[in-house]
Amino acid sequence: MVYYEAVNEIIGNVKKSTENVNQDDLSKMIDTIRQVDNIFVMGLGRSGLVAKAFAMRLMHLGLSVYVVGETITPAITKNDCLIAISGSGETSYILSTTDTAIDIGSKIIAITSYPDSSLGKKADVVVEIKGRTKNDNENSYIKRQISGQHQTLSPLGTLFEISALVFLDSTIAELMHILGKTESDLKKKHTVLE
C-alpha cells in the first residue's frame, strides 16, 4: 500500500529536517521569545494551523501570545515579536504583515524552508526547516530522472508543515526546561470549557 510508503517517507524527512535545525538559530529564537513583552504568530493555510498550535502551547507556558488575524489580537509594538511561518517565505500576506511589524520596530522570527527568501531577508532571526513546499515541483521529467527526483508521497507543503510542528513542539519542551515548567504547570492553563 502507498500508505506505508508515505508514512516512512514523511517520518524520515521530518526526522532529517528537524535534526538539522541550526542550534544557534534556535537559541536566538528562544532568546527573542524570552525578551519580548508579547509574541504574535502567523501563518496561512496549514502553516496557520501550525502557528495556532504553537501559540496555544506558548499560552500554556504562561507567555503573552496572540494569533495574527484573530479579533482579539491587539496592536503589536516595538517591544514585541512576530513569528511568521511560511515554507516558501514568499506568501504575500505574510510579507505585507511582516513589513507592518518591521515599521513599528518589532522583532521578526521567520520559520521557512528558504532563508534567502523575501521573508528570510526581512527577519531578525531565521530558522530553516527543510521541507518540500508547494514551489518545489520540477516539471521536467528528464531533469527529475537525472537528479534522482521522483514523485513524492507527501503532497504540497506537507513535509514543511509537519516538520515545523515537530520543531515548534520541541521548542516548547526546551522552553519548559529553561523556564522550569512542568506538564502540571501547563495543565493549569489548559482550557476547561470544552
PLY file of the C-alpha trace (Angstrom):
ply
format ascii 1.0
element vertex 194
property float x
property float y
property float z
element edge 193
property int vertex1
property int vertex2
end_header
0.00 0.00 0.00
1.13 3.53 -0.77
0.03 4.48 2.75
3.01 2.72 4.39
5.47 4.14 1.87
4.09 7.62 2.58
4.38 7.13 6.36
8.02 6.08 6.05
8.86 8.93 3.67
7.20 11.57 5.85
8.73 10.30 9.12
12.18 10.00 7.55
12.05 13.51 6.13
10.69 15.04 9.34
13.44 13.37 11.38
16.12 14.60 8.99
14.82 18.18 8.75
14.24 18.66 12.49
17.61 17.16 13.46
19.33 19.60 11.09
17.93 22.76 12.69
20.79 25.16 13.42
21.29 25.33 17.20
22.40 28.98 17.12
19.22 29.96 15.25
17.11 28.04 17.77
18.91 29.77 20.66
18.34 33.20 19.06
14.64 32.38 18.62
14.29 31.31 22.25
16.20 34.37 23.49
13.93 36.65 21.45
10.78 34.96 22.76
12.01 35.39 26.33
12.94 39.07 25.89
9.73 40.45 24.37
6.51 41.55 26.01
4.18 39.81 23.57
4.56 37.13 20.92
2.50 37.30 17.72
2.34 34.22 15.49
1.09 33.85 11.96
0.90 31.53 9.01
-1.60 30.88 6.27
-3.38 27.65 5.39
-1.88 24.63 7.11
1.06 26.74 8.32
-1.58 28.84 10.09
-2.80 25.75 11.93
0.79 25.04 13.00
1.07 28.66 14.21
-2.11 28.31 16.28
-0.88 25.06 17.84
2.38 26.79 18.82
0.50 29.81 20.19
-1.60 27.52 22.37
1.49 25.90 23.89
3.13 29.31 24.48
-0.05 30.36 26.31
0.12 27.15 28.37
3.64 28.21 29.37
2.17 31.47 30.68
3.59 33.67 27.93
1.63 36.51 26.37
0.82 35.34 22.84
-1.60 36.31 20.07
-2.55 34.88 16.68
-2.47 37.45 13.89
-5.90 37.85 12.31
-7.98 36.93 15.35
-10.48 39.54 16.50
-8.97 39.79 20.00
-5.40 40.38 18.78
-4.11 43.79 19.97
-1.66 46.11 18.24
1.92 44.93 18.00
4.61 47.20 19.50
8.37 47.63 19.28
8.67 45.51 22.44
7.04 42.51 20.76
8.00 39.89 18.19
6.24 38.39 15.19
6.84 34.73 14.39
6.00 34.22 10.71
5.71 30.65 9.43
5.94 30.23 5.65
7.53 27.32 3.81
8.25 29.36 0.69
8.92 32.62 2.51
7.10 34.38 -0.33
3.44 34.43 0.78
2.27 37.98 0.04
0.06 38.41 3.14
2.88 37.18 5.40
5.30 39.62 3.76
2.98 42.63 4.00
2.17 41.87 7.64
5.87 41.44 8.39
6.54 44.86 6.78
3.99 46.44 9.13
5.66 44.84 12.17
9.09 45.99 10.96
7.82 49.56 10.51
6.66 49.51 14.14
10.04 48.19 15.29
9.03 44.65 16.30
11.46 41.74 16.12
10.79 39.24 13.33
11.35 35.48 13.58
10.96 33.61 10.28
10.39 29.88 10.11
10.87 28.85 6.49
12.49 26.38 4.13
14.17 29.25 2.31
16.40 31.52 4.43
17.20 33.63 1.35
13.50 34.22 0.60
11.87 37.63 0.93
10.70 36.68 4.44
14.12 35.39 5.43
15.78 38.62 4.31
13.39 40.71 6.43
13.79 38.67 9.63
15.99 39.26 12.66
16.09 35.50 13.27
15.63 32.82 10.62
15.07 29.17 11.47
15.39 26.95 8.42
13.11 23.94 8.35
13.97 21.97 5.26
10.95 20.51 3.58
9.30 20.29 0.24
6.97 23.23 -0.25
4.37 23.84 -2.94
7.03 25.62 -5.04
9.40 22.66 -5.28
7.94 20.87 -8.26
10.39 20.18 -11.09
8.21 19.94 -14.20
10.78 18.33 -16.49
10.61 14.53 -16.37
14.17 14.21 -17.72
15.59 16.63 -15.11
13.80 14.72 -12.34
15.21 11.40 -13.51
18.78 12.71 -13.93
18.74 14.32 -10.50
17.11 11.29 -8.87
13.91 13.14 -8.02
10.81 11.01 -8.15
7.17 11.57 -7.35
6.91 12.43 -3.67
4.32 10.75 -1.48
3.80 13.87 0.61
1.64 16.41 -1.22
2.35 20.15 -1.46
3.85 21.59 1.75
3.23 18.57 3.99
6.88 17.98 4.91
7.45 21.61 5.89
4.26 21.86 7.93
4.73 18.62 9.84
8.42 19.37 10.40
7.56 22.88 11.61
5.01 21.44 14.07
7.54 18.94 15.44
10.20 21.67 15.64
7.87 24.06 17.49
6.63 21.39 19.94
10.27 20.51 20.64
10.96 24.21 21.18
8.18 24.20 23.78
9.97 21.33 25.55
13.17 23.41 25.55
11.29 26.44 26.91
9.72 24.27 29.61
13.20 23.22 30.68
14.59 26.78 30.62
11.60 28.22 32.49
11.44 25.36 35.00
7.88 24.45 33.98
6.30 21.01 34.26
3.39 19.44 32.47
1.33 20.15 35.60
2.09 23.87 35.16
0.87 23.72 31.57
-2.29 21.85 32.58
-3.24 24.74 34.90
-3.56 26.96 31.81
-5.38 24.35 29.68
-8.97 25.21 28.81
-11.71 23.75 30.99
-14.54 24.99 28.76
-14.66 22.04 26.38
0 1
1 2
2 3
3 4
4 5
5 6
6 7
7 8
8 9
9 10
10 11
11 12
12 13
13 14
14 15
15 16
16 17
17 18
18 19
19 20
20 21
21 22
22 23
23 24
24 25
25 26
26 27
27 28
28 29
29 30
30 31
31 32
32 33
33 34
34 35
35 36
36 37
37 38
38 39
39 40
40 41
41 42
42 43
43 44
44 45
45 46
46 47
47 48
48 49
49 50
50 51
51 52
52 53
53 54
54 55
55 56
56 57
57 58
58 59
59 60
60 61
61 62
62 63
63 64
64 65
65 66
66 67
67 68
68 69
69 70
70 71
71 72
72 73
73 74
74 75
75 76
76 77
77 78
78 79
79 80
80 81
81 82
82 83
83 84
84 85
85 86
86 87
87 88
88 89
89 90
90 91
91 92
92 93
93 94
94 95
95 96
96 97
97 98
98 99
99 100
100 101
101 102
102 103
103 104
104 105
105 106
106 107
107 108
108 109
109 110
110 111
111 112
112 113
113 114
114 115
115 116
116 117
117 118
118 119
119 120
120 121
121 122
122 123
123 124
124 125
125 126
126 127
127 128
128 129
129 130
130 131
131 132
132 133
133 134
134 135
135 136
136 137
137 138
138 139
139 140
140 141
141 142
142 143
143 144
144 145
145 146
146 147
147 148
148 149
149 150
150 151
151 152
152 153
153 154
154 155
155 156
156 157
157 158
158 159
159 160
160 161
161 162
162 163
163 164
164 165
165 166
166 167
167 168
168 169
169 170
170 171
171 172
172 173
173 174
174 175
175 176
176 177
177 178
178 179
179 180
180 181
181 182
182 183
183 184
184 185
185 186
186 187
187 188
188 189
189 190
190 191
191 192
192 193
